[in-house]
């Protein structure tokens, strides 16, 4: 019975931690959602080219607003600057293999 309680407690901690990570990312990227909803024609006509190779976070898929991305939320990969939506995403990116990074970056363009 004690083992079941320990397993349930561990599961609850993992779920709560995952939710906290998710909501922290949502909070940090709220400014990007409105900018990401603009039409492509409007964005290209009024905004200069993005310094980033991606338009969405390669980890969570959240829209990226180039003006709202601090340097701490970027990485250089194969000579290109990659932007992320929140603090946990660059660390998750760092743990990926090059093949995984290539696939995630392709989906985030």
C-alpha positions in Angstrom: 0.0 0.0 0.0 2.9 2.4 0.8 4.4 1.7 -2.6 1.2 2.7 -4.4 1.1 5.9 -2.4 4.7 6.7 -3.3 4.0 6.0 -7.0 0.9 8.2 -7.0 2.8 11.0 -5.3 5.6 10.8 -7.9 3.0 10.8 -10.7 1.2 13.8 -9.2 4.6 15.7 -8.9 5.4 15.0 -12.6 1.9 16.1 -13.7 2.1 19.3 -11.7 5.6 20.0 -12.9 4.6 19.5 -16.5 1.6 21.8 -16.1 3.7 24.5 -14.4 6.2 24.3 -17.3 3.4 24.6 -19.9 1.7 27.6 -18.2 5.0 29.4 -17.7 5.7 29.1 -21.4 2.2 30.3 -22.2 2.7 33.3 -19.9 6.1 34.2 -21.4 4.8 34.0 -24.9 1.5 35.9 -24.5 3.0 38.8 -26.4 3.8 36.5 -29.3 0.2 35.2 -29.8 -1.2 38.5 -31.0 1.7 39.1 -33.3 1.5 35.6 -34.7 -2.1 36.0 -35.7 -1.4 38.7 -38.3 -1.9 37.7 -41.9 1.3 36.8 -43.8 0.7 39.7 -46.3 0.5 42.2 -43.5 3.5 40.8 -41.7 5.7 40.9 -44.7 4.6 44.3 -45.8 5.1 46.0 -42.5 7.9 44.1 -40.7 11.5 43.7 -41.7 12.9 40.2 -42.2 13.1 38.2 -39.0 16.6 37.6 -37.6 15.5 34.1 -36.8 15.2 31.0 -39.0 11.9 29.9 -37.4 8.5 31.5 -36.9 7.4 29.0 -34.2 9.1 27.6 -31.2 10.7 24.3 -32.3 9.9 22.7 -28.9 6.3 23.8 -28.1 5.2 25.2 -31.5 4.2 28.6 -30.0 4.3 31.6 -32.4 7.5 33.7 -32.1 7.5 37.4 -32.2 11.0 38.5 -33.2 10.7 41.8 -31.3 9.9 39.9 -28.0 12.7 37.3 -28.0 15.6 38.1 -25.6 19.0 36.8 -26.4 18.7 34.2 -23.6 15.9 32.5 -25.6 18.1 31.9 -28.7 20.6 29.4 -29.9 22.8 29.3 -33.0 22.4 26.1 -35.0 24.2 25.4 -38.2 24.9 29.1 -38.6 21.3 30.1 -38.1 19.7 31.8 -35.2 16.9 29.8 -33.6 14.3 31.5 -31.3 12.3 29.9 -28.4 9.2 30.9 -26.6 10.2 30.4 -22.9 13.1 29.6 -20.6 12.7 25.8 -20.6 12.8 25.4 -24.4 16.5 26.3 -25.1 17.5 23.7 -22.5 15.2 21.1 -24.0 16.7 22.0 -27.5 20.2 21.5 -26.1 19.4 17.9 -25.2 18.2 16.9 -28.7 20.3 15.1 -31.3 21.1 17.0 -34.6 18.6 14.8 -36.4 15.9 15.7 -33.8 16.8 19.4 -34.1 16.6 19.3 -37.9 13.1 17.7 -37.8 11.8 20.2 -35.1 13.3 23.2 -36.9 11.8 22.1 -40.2 8.3 21.9 -38.5 8.9 25.3 -36.9 9.6 27.3 -40.1 
